[in-house]
Amino acid sequence: MERSGAQSYVYAKASGILARSFIGQRAVSLFNARSIPELWSLVLKTEVPSVPETLLAKRFEEEAGAKLILEYKRLLDMYDRPDEVAVLLLRYFDYSNLKSLGAAAAMGQKERPSLRNIAPYNILNYDGWPSIKKITERSPLSWYDKEPEISEQQFLDAKIDRQFVFDLWKAASRLGVFERAIVEELILKKYAMRNMVWALRLKVFYKMSRDEILEHISFLNPSAKKDDLLAHDAIEILEKNPEHYEDWIGWKYAKFLNAHEEGSIWSIDPGWVEDAAQKELVAEANRLFHAKPFEPVVLVSWFFMKLHELNNIRAAVEALRLNVGAESAMEAAGIR
């Protein structure tokens, strides 16, 4: 389809999908479902398979992910030549699949694990299983060329995550000069905040040192150190005391802090900060989606919002599986 016509169609189609998505206030209905079959009917609107509930929960998450991928591929297919950054967003699932394959290989598993199918946009050769080298060869992930040891998993998964962010940023940089800035701004907002939250969790929950945390966060340009666009916000918190509210008053993200009462014991709550950051990101993605209807940021913001919906669905499924009350489940999922 001619590009301007494709952009108009994509915006209209993507708007319709978002209107039916479980984001914001609509997410509450996920947690009001009383069973996994009821939740299946609400979200997927297809016949519920006759399988045990434990298998149904796993099947449901797989089907919800497949639905997102199918919807997004249909949007991409409207373009004769979709923007590289839009295609790379879909390949998020390839990068995630490689982590699952690496984990299975490390455990000596013979059967290939369940994967997200993004064909024909995939960069990995899944028919190469069980050889990791055959799966990744001639792809941007070809450095991952052997079955890992269990002890290597965390390091390799973090490296895959860092490469995805870097590759996404490079793809955005190849957009036209007037389109690039707004896409880069949204990508930077998402991954700088994710970096910050990850650093905060490592600092508070795992008591990692500064040097250990620096090995786990993402950089666009490692030589820039604290001035790196992606890592700056994460590095900034490393010298702050998690139990001294005064250290955080002038912080860039002070509005994300859990409540503090004068004279009471306080410590920063990384989960609260993460929920507030995610809420702001979704609001910004939604604003840009509607403000720039015929620009590449439409697909970027749509994809970020739909990933958030997928996380909401997973949280609702897990709450039902573990028999967690709706209110507690929503709080855990950051729906306050």
PEZI-V380181 format. One record per residue. N is the residue number from 1. RES is the residue in three letters. SS is DSSP state (H for helix, E for strand, L for the rest). OMEGA is omega in whole degrees, -180 to 180 (none if undefined). Layout:
n->[N N]
res->[RES RES]
ss->[SS SS]
omega->[OMEGA OMEGA]
This chain:
n->[1 2 3 4 5 6 7 8 9 10 11 12 13 14 15 16 17 18 19 20 21 22 23 24 25 26 27 28 29 30 31 32 33 34 35 36 37 38 39 40 41 42 43 44 45 46 47 48 49 50 51 52 53 54 55 56 57 58 59 60 61 62 63 64 65 66 67 68 69 70 71 72 73 74 75 76 77 78 79 80 81 82 83 84 85 86 87 88 89 90 91 92 93 94 95 96 97 98 99 100 101 102 103 104 105 106 107 108 109 110 111 112 113 114 115 116 117 118 119 120 121 122 123 124 125 126 127 128 129 130 131 132 133 134 135 136 137 138 139 140 141 142 143 144 145 146 147 148 149 150 151 152 153 154 155 156 157 158 159 160 161 162 163 164 165 166 167 168 169 170 171 172 173 174 175 176 177 178 179 180 181 182 183 184 185 186 187 188 189 190 191 192 193 194 195 196 197 198 199 200 201 202 203 204 205 206 207 208 209 210 211 212 213 214 215 216 217 218 219 220 221 222 223 224 225 226 227 228 229 230 231 232 233 234 235 236 237 238 239 240 241 242 243 244 245 246 247 248 249 250 251 252 253 254 255 256 257 258 259 260 261 262 263 264 265 266 267 268 269 270 271 272 273 274 275 276 277 278 279 280 281 282 283 284 285 286 287 288 289 290 291 292 293 294 295 296 297 298 299 300 301 302 303 304 305 306 307 308 309 310 311 312 313 314 315 316 317 318 319 320 321 322 323 324 325 326 327 328 329 330 331 332 333 334 335 336]
res->[MET GLU ARG SER GLY ALA GLN SER TYR VAL TYR ALA LYS ALA SER GLY ILE LEU ALA ARG SER PHE ILE GLY GLN ARG ALA VAL SER LEU PHE ASN ALA ARG SER ILE PRO GLU LEU TRP SER LEU VAL LEU LYS THR GLU VAL PRO SER VAL PRO GLU THR LEU LEU ALA LYS ARG PHE GLU GLU GLU ALA GLY ALA LYS LEU ILE LEU GLU TYR LYS ARG LEU LEU ASP MET TYR ASP ARG PRO ASP GLU VAL ALA VAL LEU LEU LEU ARG TYR PHE ASP TYR SER ASN LEU LYS SER LEU GLY ALA ALA ALA ALA MET GLY GLN LYS GLU ARG PRO SER LEU ARG ASN ILE ALA PRO TYR ASN ILE LEU ASN TYR ASP GLY TRP PRO SER ILE LYS LYS ILE THR GLU ARG SER PRO LEU SER TRP TYR ASP LYS GLU PRO GLU ILE SER GLU GLN GLN PHE LEU ASP ALA LYS ILE ASP ARG GLN PHE VAL PHE ASP LEU TRP LYS ALA ALA SER ARG LEU GLY VAL PHE GLU ARG ALA ILE VAL GLU GLU LEU ILE LEU LYS LYS TYR ALA MET ARG ASN MET VAL TRP ALA LEU ARG LEU LYS VAL PHE TYR LYS MET SER ARG ASP GLU ILE LEU GLU HIS ILE SER PHE LEU ASN PRO SER ALA LYS LYS ASP ASP LEU LEU ALA HIS ASP ALA ILE GLU ILE LEU GLU LYS ASN PRO GLU HIS TYR GLU ASP TRP ILE GLY TRP LYS TYR ALA LYS PHE LEU ASN ALA HIS GLU GLU GLY SER ILE TRP SER ILE ASP PRO GLY TRP VAL GLU ASP ALA ALA GLN LYS GLU LEU VAL ALA GLU ALA ASN ARG LEU PHE HIS ALA LYS PRO PHE GLU PRO VAL VAL LEU VAL SER TRP PHE PHE MET LYS LEU HIS GLU LEU ASN ASN ILE ARG ALA ALA VAL GLU ALA LEU ARG LEU ASN VAL GLY ALA GLU SER ALA MET GLU ALA ALA GLY ILE ARG]
ss->[L L H H H H H H H H H H H H H H H H H L L L L H H H H H H H H H L L L H H H H H H H H L L L L L L L L L H H H H H H H H H H H H H H H H H H H H H H H H L L L L L L L H H H H H H H L H H H H H H H H H H H H H H H L L L L L L L L L L L L L L L L L L L H H H L L L H H H H H L L L L L L L L L L L L L H H H H H H H H H H H H H H H H H H H H H H H H L L L H H H H H H H H H H H H H H H H H H H H H H H H H H H H L L L L L H H H H H L L L L L L L H H H H H H L L L L H H H H H H H H L L L L L H H H H L L L L L H H H L L L L L L L L L L L L L H H H H H H H H H H H H H H H H H H H H H H L L L L L H H H H H H H H H H H H H H H H H H H H H H H H H L L L L H H H H H H H L L L L]
omega->[177 -165 -177 177 178 -180 179 -179 -178 180 -180 -179 -179 178 179 179 -180 -179 -180 -175 -177 -178 179 -176 180 180 -179 -178 176 -174 174 178 -175 179 178 175 178 179 177 -179 180 -173 -172 178 176 -180 -179 180 178 179 177 -173 179 177 -180 179 180 180 -179 180 178 -178 178 176 179 179 178 -178 -180 179 -177 178 178 176 178 -176 177 -179 171 180 -178 178 -179 -178 179 178 -178 176 178 -179 169 -178 174 -180 178 177 -178 177 178 179 178 179 180 180 -180 180 -180 -178 -179 -179 180 -180 177 -175 173 -177 180 179 9 -176 -176 177 -179 179 -174 177 180 -180 14 180 177 180 179 -180 -173 -174 -177 175 177 -180 -176 176 177 -166 176 178 -174 168 179 -178 -179 -170 -176 -180 -178 177 179 179 176 180 -180 -180 179 -180 -180 -180 178 179 179 178 178 -178 -180 173 176 -172 -177 -180 -171 -171 -176 177 178 -180 -179 178 -180 180 -178 -171 172 178 178 176 -179 -179 180 178 180 179 180 -179 -174 -173 -176 176 -180 177 178 -176 178 -180 -179 178 -175 -178 -176 176 168 179 -175 -179 179 179 -174 178 179 -177 -175 -173 -173 -176 179 -178 -176 -175 -171 179 -178 179 -177 -176 178 -178 -177 179 -171 -174 -179 -178 180 -177 -177 180 179 -173 171 -172 178 176 -178 177 -180 177 -177 168 -177 -179 -178 179 178 180 -180 180 -179 179 180 179 180 180 -180 178 180 177 179 179 -178 178 -177 -178 -176 -169 -176 180 -178 -178 178 -179 179 -179 178 -177 179 180 -179 173 177 177 -180 176 177 -179 179 -179 180 178 -178 179 178 -179 -178 179 177 -179 -176 -177 179 -180 179 179 179 -179 179 177 -171 none]
